């Protein structure tokens, strides 16, 4: 099982966030997140949003550190990339 995380550089809600992804399956990603106690509500389309204060925990549990560009490449390569719906609806 390999999951990947980018650096916590994405601002939102007064914090910085990382994206946690799998290059294999959503099942793998959900299982990894569950092991760490990451709530399912942190899953957004194709990744988990991880707050910067949890970054070290996630890496310590085995997530591989990659660039944000690499996260997108991995999702596309695995066929797991899900874009936001047209019109900006969430």
C-alpha distance (Angstrom), angle and dihedral (degrees) to the residues before:
residue distance angle dihedral
X1 . . .
X2 3.80 . .
X3 3.76 125.0 .
X4 3.78 126.6 174.5
X5 3.79 136.1 -144.8
X6 3.78 131.5 -166.3
X7 3.82 124.5 -146.4
X8 3.82 117.8 -78.1
X9 3.81 97.4 -102.7
X10 3.81 102.2 122.0
X11 3.84 111.9 103.0
X12 3.78 122.2 -142.7
X13 3.78 138.1 138.4
X14 3.82 92.2 4.6
X15 3.82 93.4 -55.3
X16 3.78 141.8 86.0
X17 3.80 118.6 -113.0
X18 3.79 140.6 -160.7
X19 3.78 129.0 -153.8
X20 3.81 119.6 -124.3
X21 3.82 114.8 -157.8
X22 3.78 142.9 166.4
X23 3.79 126.9 -138.1
X24 3.81 90.2 -157.1
X25 3.81 113.1 45.0
X26 3.77 146.2 -33.6
X27 3.81 88.4 -113.7
X28 3.81 89.5 61.3
X29 3.79 90.9 47.5
X30 3.82 93.8 48.5
X31 3.81 91.6 48.3
X32 3.82 92.3 51.5
X33 3.80 92.3 47.3
X34 3.80 91.7 47.6
X35 3.82 91.0 52.5
X36 3.81 88.0 57.0
X37 3.79 94.5 45.1
X38 3.81 93.2 -113.7
X39 3.80 106.2 160.0
X40 3.80 117.2 -117.2
X41 3.81 89.0 -125.5
X42 3.84 86.7 71.6
X43 3.83 88.9 68.2
X44 3.79 112.6 101.4
X45 3.83 118.2 -175.6
X46 3.84 97.5 -61.7
X47 3.81 107.7 -2.2
X48 3.78 145.5 37.8
X49 3.80 118.9 -113.1
X50 3.79 107.9 -132.1
X51 3.83 120.1 -167.2
X52 3.80 116.1 -128.3
X53 3.81 93.2 -111.6
X54 3.85 89.3 62.8
X55 3.83 95.7 47.1
X56 3.82 94.4 95.6
X57 3.82 91.7 48.2
X58 3.80 91.5 52.7
X59 3.80 93.7 47.4
X60 3.80 89.9 45.3
X61 3.81 89.1 54.5
X62 3.80 90.4 56.4
X63 3.80 109.7 -85.7
X64 3.79 112.1 146.5
X65 3.80 115.6 -125.2
X66 3.81 113.3 -125.5
X67 3.80 137.7 157.6
X68 3.79 121.9 -90.0
X69 3.79 89.0 -111.1
X70 3.82 89.4 54.9
X71 3.82 90.8 51.9
X72 3.80 89.8 58.6
X73 3.82 92.0 45.1
X74 3.81 91.4 51.0
X75 3.81 92.5 49.7
X76 3.80 92.2 49.1
X77 3.80 92.3 45.9
X78 3.79 91.5 52.5
X79 3.81 93.3 44.9
X80 3.81 89.8 -119.8
X81 3.82 100.0 115.4
X82 3.81 112.0 121.8
X83 3.77 117.6 -174.9
X84 3.79 126.0 -150.8
X85 3.79 114.6 -90.8
X86 3.80 116.5 -92.7
X87 3.78 114.3 -92.2
X88 3.79 93.7 38.6
X89 3.80 95.7 -89.9
X90 3.78 114.4 156.5
